[in-house]
Amino acid sequence: MSSPSPYEILGVPQSASLEEIKIAYRKAARASHPDLGGSEEQFKTVQQAYQILSDEHGNARFEKSFQAPGQAPRAGTTSRAYDEKLRTSPQHPKAQLATEYEPRLDDASFTLLDRARSIQRVHGEPRKRGLFSSRSRMSRETHTINLLTKNVLNILPAARLVNGLNAPGGGHFDHVLVAGYRMAVLNTMTLPEGYYAFDGNVLRHGNKMTQPPALNITGMQRSFMQMNVVAFTLVLAGNGNPHEPVIEYHRRADPTLSSSPNVLNAAGLIRELKLFLGSGPSPNIVDRPVLARLLDRMY
């Protein structure tokens, strides 16, 4: 007997949209999660099915964003890993074109940022804030840097990661990712593995409630008017599983709504960052003045 397909595991037709797949996954994850009466084996099967289908649909959205008007979608879409498809695609999307710099690296009139730091992909590292340091925070940020380097920077050559910034108006940002004219501001938190419901304000796990860190990016958007700035909160689990914790959004807290924050586990964050940064205008551009100003904000 053949194994059930990812569509059969989630109980959706092959014509299902990405939103329908997400809804089905949330129901299946809730039904199969060990915390809620399921088994670890069932839960892993549901996770794998969702990963395959979301990668497939996400890749199609990514590639479609670069098609010329009237151009048909690329045929032969498979369920290969998202990053593998980007590397091997014979028709490279703009994000995979050779990195370009504005101003050019040989422009001697531009002195805000030298050639070496313009080419460097990762800037800064976890460090103390004030007199006291949090070992758990620094460990969490180190893990996030490694995660982003492996899964985003290796896929988007022009992306640049800046770590540890002073936020406009006070506070801190753990990480900022830029590619072309899009900017992702990212803070992190750690929660026990399990199933969480997010209502746009707090994460609920049984009778416990946890509020994600506030991320006010208004000042950042005003400081970088040419950029599209979006905030993300990465929720890490102590067991290292990128699909944990499972986060289900209430209908009015869907992250596709502009008023709702993006609160995601590691697998969800990587998928959304690649789509957000890679499908923007000129994602193969390194804006050197923007990068220089971000480096000036490092603490």
C-alpha distance (Angstrom), angle and dihedral (degrees) to the residues before:
residue distance angle dihedral
M1 . . .
S2 3.79 . .
S3 3.77 120.9 .
P4 3.81 117.0 -101.5
S5 3.79 115.8 -97.4
P6 3.83 121.5 -114.9
Y7 3.82 88.2 -104.6
E8 3.81 91.2 54.0
I9 3.81 92.2 47.2
L10 3.81 91.3 55.2
G11 3.81 93.1 37.1
V12 3.82 97.5 -123.4
P13 3.83 131.6 125.8
Q14 3.79 120.4 -109.7
S15 3.80 88.3 -109.4
A16 3.82 91.6 60.8
S17 3.78 117.9 130.4
L18 3.78 122.8 -126.1
E19 3.81 90.7 -103.7
E20 3.82 90.9 52.5
I21 3.81 89.3 49.5
K22 3.81 90.7 50.9
I23 3.80 91.8 51.4
A24 3.80 91.6 48.2
Y25 3.80 91.1 47.9
R26 3.79 92.8 52.5
K27 3.80 90.7 52.2
A28 3.81 92.8 45.8
A29 3.81 92.5 45.8
R30 3.78 91.0 51.2
A31 3.82 91.9 48.5
S32 3.81 95.0 46.2
H33 3.79 102.1 37.4
P34 3.83 113.5 117.2
D35 3.81 90.5 -132.5
L36 3.80 89.9 59.7
G37 3.80 101.7 44.1
G38 3.80 101.6 -77.8
S39 3.78 130.0 108.0
E40 3.79 132.8 -104.5
E41 3.82 90.6 -120.1
Q42 3.81 92.7 53.3
F43 3.78 91.1 46.1
K44 3.82 92.6 51.6
T45 3.80 90.3 49.8
V46 3.80 90.6 53.1
Q47 3.82 90.9 47.0
Q48 3.80 92.3 51.4
A49 3.80 92.3 48.2
Y50 3.79 92.0 50.9
Q51 3.81 92.2 46.1
I52 3.82 91.3 53.9
L53 3.80 94.9 47.6
S54 3.81 96.7 41.1
D55 3.81 91.1 49.0
E56 3.79 90.0 49.5
H57 3.81 93.8 49.2
G58 3.81 93.9 39.0
N59 3.78 91.2 52.3
A60 3.80 90.5 50.3
R61 3.84 90.3 52.0
F62 3.80 90.4 46.6
E63 3.80 94.0 51.9
K64 3.81 94.0 40.7
S65 3.81 90.4 58.3
F66 3.81 89.3 64.4
Q67 3.79 98.2 46.4
A68 3.77 118.8 113.6
P69 3.82 115.9 -114.3
G70 3.79 109.5 -76.0
Q71 3.81 94.2 12.2
A72 3.79 114.0 137.4
P73 3.80 120.4 -120.7
R74 3.76 115.5 -92.9
A75 3.78 113.3 -92.0
G76 3.77 127.5 -132.2
T77 3.79 100.1 44.0
T78 3.78 110.4 179.5
S79 3.78 135.1 -175.2
R80 3.80 94.9 -105.7
A81 3.78 116.6 137.6
Y82 3.80 113.9 -74.5
D83 3.80 95.8 -120.9
E84 3.82 92.2 46.4
K85 3.78 91.1 54.9
L86 3.78 91.6 50.9
R87 3.80 91.7 52.3
T88 3.80 96.8 46.6
S89 3.79 101.7 35.8
P90 3.84 109.4 123.6
Q91 3.81 90.1 -147.1
H92 3.78 103.7 55.7
P93 3.81 114.8 -150.1
K94 3.78 117.0 -132.6
A95 3.79 92.5 -93.4
Q96 3.81 88.7 63.4
L97 3.82 95.9 50.0
A98 3.78 120.0 106.6
T99 3.79 112.2 -70.2
E100 3.79 114.6 -100.4
Y101 3.79 126.6 -162.8
E102 3.79 128.9 -144.5
P103 2.97 110.4 -129.1
R104 3.79 94.9 24.9
L105 3.79 118.7 -107.6
D106 3.79 91.0 -114.3
D107 3.82 93.4 54.0
A108 3.81 101.5 115.3
S109 3.82 91.9 -171.5
F110 3.82 90.9 68.8
T111 3.80 108.3 81.1
L112 3.82 104.0 158.2
L113 3.80 93.3 92.5
D114 3.78 129.7 19.5
R115 3.79 126.5 -133.0
A116 3.82 96.3 -103.1
R117 3.80 95.6 54.1
S118 3.81 91.4 42.7
I119 3.81 90.0 57.9
Q120 3.81 94.1 42.0
R121 3.80 110.7 102.2
V122 3.82 101.5 -161.0
H123 3.81 123.0 45.0
G124 3.78 126.1 -173.9
E125 3.78 132.3 -0.6
P126 3.81 137.9 -131.7
R127 3.79 110.4 -66.7
K128 3.77 142.9 164.1
R129 3.77 122.5 -71.5
G130 3.77 110.6 -147.1
L131 3.81 120.9 -38.2
F132 3.78 96.7 -30.7
S133 3.76 131.6 52.9
S134 3.78 130.9 -157.1
R135 3.78 111.0 -135.1
S136 3.81 91.3 -162.7
R137 3.82 92.1 52.0
M138 3.79 93.0 49.2
S139 3.80 91.2 47.4
R140 3.80 90.0 49.1
E141 3.79 92.3 50.2
T142 3.82 91.7 48.1
H143 3.79 89.5 53.0
T144 3.82 90.5 49.5
I145 3.81 92.9 49.9
N146 3.81 90.1 52.8
L147 3.80 90.7 46.6
L148 3.81 93.5 51.2
T149 3.81 93.8 42.8
K150 3.78 93.3 53.0
N151 3.79 99.4 39.5
V152 3.82 106.6 29.5
L153 3.81 111.3 20.2
N154 3.81 91.7 47.5
I155 3.81 89.4 53.6
L156 3.82 99.4 41.8
P157 3.84 108.0 44.4
A158 3.81 95.0 -167.9
A159 3.81 95.0 50.7
R160 3.80 115.7 113.5
L161 3.81 125.4 -161.8
V162 3.81 120.7 -152.1
N163 3.81 117.5 -173.1
G164 3.79 129.7 -157.0
L165 3.79 109.8 16.6
N166 3.78 133.9 174.7
A167 3.79 107.9 -122.0
P168 3.81 120.0 -131.6
G169 3.78 107.8 -97.3
G170 3.81 93.8 18.9
G171 3.77 138.1 -56.7
H172 3.78 130.6 72.0
F173 3.76 140.8 -86.6
D174 3.80 116.0 -147.5
H175 3.80 95.4 -152.7
V176 3.80 140.7 -0.5
L177 3.81 123.0 -162.7
V178 3.80 121.5 -166.1
A179 3.79 131.7 -176.1
G180 3.77 122.1 165.9
Y181 3.80 106.8 -37.8
R182 3.78 98.4 -24.3
M183 3.80 125.9 94.0
A184 3.81 128.3 -167.0
V185 3.81 116.7 -160.6
L186 3.78 111.2 -158.8
N187 3.79 136.6 -169.2
T188 3.79 125.7 174.9
M189 3.77 139.7 -144.2
T190 3.81 136.3 176.4
L191 3.80 126.5 -131.8
P192 3.80 133.3 170.4
E193 3.79 114.8 -93.2
G194 3.76 114.2 -92.5
Y195 3.79 143.8 89.4
Y196 3.82 119.2 -49.3
A197 3.79 131.8 -176.3
F198 3.81 116.5 -149.3
D199 3.79 120.1 -157.2
G200 3.79 96.4 -177.5
N201 3.79 92.3 -90.5
V202 3.81 111.6 43.8
L203 3.79 137.7 19.4
R204 3.82 112.4 -126.6
H205 3.79 121.9 -154.2
G206 3.77 109.0 175.2
N207 3.80 105.5 -56.3
K208 3.80 93.5 -19.7
M209 3.78 123.5 96.6
T210 3.81 127.5 -162.1
Q211 3.78 126.2 -175.4
P212 3.82 116.6 -145.5
P213 3.82 115.9 -126.9
A214 3.79 113.1 -81.9
L215 3.79 112.6 -107.3
N216 3.79 111.9 -167.1
I217 3.80 105.6 -175.9
T218 3.81 96.9 167.8
G219 3.80 92.1 102.6
M220 3.80 90.8 46.6
Q221 3.79 91.6 52.2
R222 3.80 90.9 49.5
S223 3.79 91.2 49.0
F224 3.81 92.5 49.9
M225 3.79 103.5 36.4
Q226 3.81 93.5 165.1
M227 3.80 91.6 58.4
N228 3.79 131.4 79.4
V229 3.82 101.2 -131.4
V230 3.82 120.6 -161.6
A231 3.81 128.8 175.3
F232 3.80 125.2 -135.2
T233 3.79 132.2 -175.6
L234 3.79 116.3 -154.5
V235 3.81 115.0 -152.0
L236 3.80 111.7 -159.6
A237 3.81 125.8 -165.3
G238 3.78 122.2 -141.4
N239 3.82 92.7 -125.9
G240 3.82 93.4 63.6
N241 3.82 94.3 -121.8
P242 3.84 106.4 144.4
H243 3.82 90.2 -150.6
E244 3.80 92.5 56.7
P245 2.90 134.6 125.0
V246 3.79 97.6 36.3
I247 3.81 109.1 -136.9
E248 3.78 120.6 -163.1
Y249 3.80 119.0 -168.9
H250 3.76 122.2 -141.7
R251 3.78 112.0 -124.0
R252 3.82 93.4 -101.8
A253 3.81 91.9 46.3
D254 3.79 97.5 57.6
P255 3.84 107.8 144.2
T256 3.81 90.8 -134.4
L257 3.80 86.5 73.5
S258 3.80 111.9 90.4
S259 3.80 91.6 -134.0
S260 3.82 94.8 55.5
P261 3.80 124.6 84.0
N262 3.79 122.2 -124.6
V263 3.81 106.2 -115.6
L264 3.80 109.0 173.0
N265 3.77 144.5 159.6
A266 3.81 118.2 -120.5
A267 3.82 96.3 -89.1
G268 3.80 92.4 48.8
L269 3.80 93.2 45.3
I270 3.81 94.4 52.5
R271 3.78 91.6 49.0
E272 3.81 93.7 49.0
L273 3.81 94.9 43.5
K274 3.79 92.9 52.8
L275 3.77 90.5 49.9
F276 3.82 95.8 43.2
L277 3.81 96.9 45.6
G278 3.79 98.2 32.6
S279 3.79 97.4 49.9
G280 3.80 96.9 49.0
P281 3.80 125.9 105.5
S282 3.81 111.7 -71.6
P283 3.83 96.4 -7.6
N284 3.81 89.8 175.4
I285 3.83 91.7 65.2
V286 3.81 124.7 101.0
D287 3.80 107.1 -154.7
R288 3.81 99.5 -151.1
P289 3.85 97.3 -167.0
V290 3.82 90.1 53.2
L291 3.80 91.3 47.9
A292 3.81 91.2 48.5
R293 3.81 91.7 52.1
L294 3.80 91.1 49.0
L295 3.80 90.8 51.8
D296 3.81 89.0 52.2
R297 3.81 88.0 59.6
M298 3.81 94.7 56.9
Y299 3.79 113.0 115.8
